[in-house]
Amino acid sequence: MGDIENEVLRALLEAQEERPELAAILAFYADLYEVLYRAKAGLPAPWLEDAATRQVRLEIGQPQLTFDRLGLAAAAFCPLVGEVWQVLVSHNPSWAAEGMHWPPEVQVSQAQEVFERWGTLTAPIVAQGGALETVSDPTAVREAQAVAFALAAYLQQAADDVLPELDLEKWQWATCPVCGGQPNLALLDQERGGRRLICSRCDASWTYVRVGCPFCGSKETQTYYPSEDGLYRLYVCSSYKHYLKTVDLRAARRPVYPAVERLLMVGMDLAAQQAGYGPQTG
């Protein structure tokens, strides 16, 4: 487990003391991330194309990863799904009697479906919304969540490996240059307030134009609501009816970790969804 991962886990523990109203979700993600971070260290490096082909992908707006390049094999993936399931059960004891019903081959095929069809893997469970809720069987929803979280470990490790190989100045799109996922968080930098989008699936970040909705491109239909301390902003698009949580680093008085800020901003998820705005799920 790397330094950043340890810092994220430490920040989650500190946040539980500072934000007791969010203690339950913060404790869940602390346990979940510990499992995922430990798993990342043993995952295979993704297969990458040559530098020229990577450059072409950047210029035409194609992400670098496809599912087959992740090196996902049932022998390693399914035990990780099992560990994630145990974390889910430990925080939702009523699920214990259900068990995990999907056999290994179904878990792997489900992971491919998640990769190809579902844009967001890391939205807080309490504000989930989107594709996972379209599954009618509650048990299937929970199993899909375990598969999605396990897949996130592969995608995040792939992003760690892939990003140093990319010239992101060539990337002009709102979707992730690594895995093709959509952003569910943005950062405004400390110097000029430039915007960086954060992928909801692999946590990759990339520079994107400051003004306008990243989902429909409109510069006229987006507005934002700031938090009292100015650290957070909730951007909403009246045309696309989607929202994007944003952290203004110019107002930060502590280290900021996207994996933690997503959770501390869960109130904005709820407010936006109650107002009829949807999460970014692809």
Number of C-alpha atoms within 10 A of each C-alpha: 13 10 7 10 17 14 13 20 21 12 19 27 15 12 19 18 11 11 11 10 10 17 16 12 18 24 17 18 21 19 17 19 22 15 17 24 18 14 19 20 13 12 17 15 16 22 16 17 13 8 11 8 12 17 19 12 17 21 16 12 17 19 17 25 20 16 16 11 15 19 15 19 13 17 9 13 22 21 13 21 26 17 17 24 23 19 19 21 17 14 15 11 11 9 16 14 8 9 13 17 11 15 10 16 12 13 21 20 13 18 23 19 14 21 22 14 13 19 23 27 25 19 20 17 13 12 16 18 18 16 16 21 15 10 12 9 10 12 15 16 16 19 23 22 22 24 27 26 22 27 26 23 24 25 24 21 23 26 25 16 15 20 16 9 12 16 12 16 11 15 22 16 19 24 25 26 28 28 26 24 28 25 30 24 24 27 24 22 15 12 8 8 13 16 20 22 26 25 30 27 31 27 25 23 23 24 19 19 15 14 14 17 24 23 20 15 16 15 13 12 15 21 16 15 13 14 13 8 8 14 16 25 22 21 21 21 24 16 14 17 18 22 28 25 24 26 26 20 19 15 14 14 8 7 9 15 14 20 20 17 18 22 22 18 20 19 14 22 25 16 13 21 18 10 10 13 19 19 23 21 22 15
